[in-house]
Amino acid sequence: MSKRRCLYEVLELEKGADDEKIKLSYRKLAMQWHPDRNAGNPDAEPRFREVTEAYEVLRDQDKRKRYDRYGFPGIEATEGANSGGQGSIFDIFNDLFGGSGGRPQRNSGEDIQIETLIDLAEAAKGITRKIKVPRSESCGDCSGSGCKPGTKKTKCRKCDGQGAVLQGQGFFRIQRACPSCGGAGQTIADPCRNCGGKGTRPVQQEVEVKIPPGVDDGVSLRLTGYGEAAPARGTPGDLYVLIRVRKHPFYQRDGTDLICEVPFSFAQAALGDSLELPCILGDPVKLEIPAGLQSMEVLRVPGRGMPNLRGGRPGDLLVQMRLETPRKLTTKQLELFKELKVLEDKHPQSQTKGFFEKIKNFFAGSPDTPKPE
């Protein structure tokens, strides 16, 4: 992509977007253009890199302010300007507009964020996963200098090595990053053939990620040194692996607790019973249903939830019992329920008896029953 697009346009945002909108947009676009999801599409990797670079600037409040005020020269100057006598182009901007002093040149690579999807059982047990990470590494031929082996960078003729040029007419003039050297003060006369003068080259690196037991959706794991290569043999950036946990068809998670819903019959509710439930970790859980259990009551099984990521006590398994009314009855079931109804009419439950007595007294005008106003 020869022409650099506006960073807000790259992330499909308005200029005043807040941090949360920036994160959400980056996450969506990074997933859309990830090379692993676009096999055979030559545009995927450049678009993925463009989106990531835009995010790295806009998520950093300091860089974003410089970009909003000065555009690309504002962020390129501090990263690419030499540390000679005149300092970076941003030092000149600070002096011109009343700012304070210069800023140290960044000598570390950019961080990378990538997502990986796991299921609930993997989150409970922990898993080691190999992930392909598109990143840049220092060019082996030129050792990151961008120059053809045996050559060096030369002083930029346009700015005389200062990294800045004067623009404007008349009384008011402003200094901007040199368009020839990008504010670096140096140019490459004979670029390295392997990297084209960039000093880095794109690679697909397979990284082994150890995901600990108990990890939750949205947790980010940091792998030091697996980010983008740094200029001038600096320190590489870091890799952040954002964990996404797939929804489970049976269990829901609430912190370290696991929640599920289990249907049970009238007979089980009246007589009690025992059930066996499959569990995310370990052997199945034997669940005892006490006689007289009511619908939507919750049975707790201690210690059978998710592991604690910080090594504390594991969570519990919470089983919400839902009374299931039969929709179709066999002939024998129909006879039995009719017999049961006769018995219930003769010997109603205390709650049922009390409810119908209240209804009867209300319509009979009992003085003990308040009437609506």
C-alpha positions, 0 to 999 in steps of 0.5 A: 500500500503505497499511499498511507491512509488516515489512521481513523479511516483504517479503523473505520472510526470517527476522529473523536472515538473513545478507547473502547470503540478503538479496541472493538474496531481493531478486534473486528478488523484484525480478525477479518484480515488475519492471514490465517483466515485469508489463505491465498489472499495477498491483500490480507497481510498488508491490511492486517499490518495496516490495521495493527499499526493504526491501533498501536498509534491510536491506543497510545494517548501520547502518540494519538495526540501527536498524530492528531496535531501533526499527522504522520510526521508527528509520530515518525519524527520521534521514532525515526529522528537521529539523536544528534545535535538538533534532536528530533523534529518533535523537539522543534514542534515543542519549541515552536508551540511552547511545549516542553523538551524532547522525547527519547527515541523509541528503540523497541518494536511494536506489540502485537495482539492476536486472538485464540479460541478455546472451549470450556474444557480446555479453559478448565484443564489448561492447554498448550497451543501453537499459534502462527503469528505474522510479525517482522524480524530483523533482516539477517543480511543487513543486521537491521540497518537496511543497507547493503552489506558493506555499506552505511547510511549517508547524511540526507542532502535535503535536510543536511542530516537535521531531519527537518526542513522549513516550509512556508512563505513570508514571515511565518514558517514551520519546520516539518519532518524531511520528506526525503529521509522521513525525519531520520537525517540519514538515507540509504543509498544502496539498500539491502536486497533481502529487505529492500532497505526496511531493515526487517522482513515479514515472517510467519512465526509459530509460537507455543502458548501455554494457557493456564487452567482456569483462564476466562474469556477476555484474559490476555497472556503476554509473551515477551519478545514475540512482537515486531522487530525493533529498529537499530537492533533494539528490543522486540515488542511483546505478543499479547494473546487474547483468550476467547472461550467458546460457549458451552452447550450445557454449562454457563460460567459465573467467575469460578462457578459453573451453572447448569439447568437439569429437568426432573419429573413429578415422581422424582420431586415427590420421592427423591432420586439420584442423577449422574452429571458429566463434569468438565473436570474429573469423574461424573458428579452424583447428584442427590435429589431430595424428596419434596424438591421444588422447581427452580431450586438450586443444588450446590456441589462444592469444588466441582466448578472451574479452577482458580486462575490464581491458585485459590479454591476452585468454584462450585457446580450450581444445578438449577432444577426445573420441574418438567410437566409431561406433554403426553401421557401413556394410558397407565400414566393417565390412570395413575395421575387421575388417582393421584388427583382424587387423593390430592382433592381429599388431602390437599397440600398445605400451600394449595389448601391455604391458597384456595381458602384465601380465594374462597374467603375473598369472594365470600366477603370474609371480614378477614380478607382485605378487598381492593380499593 
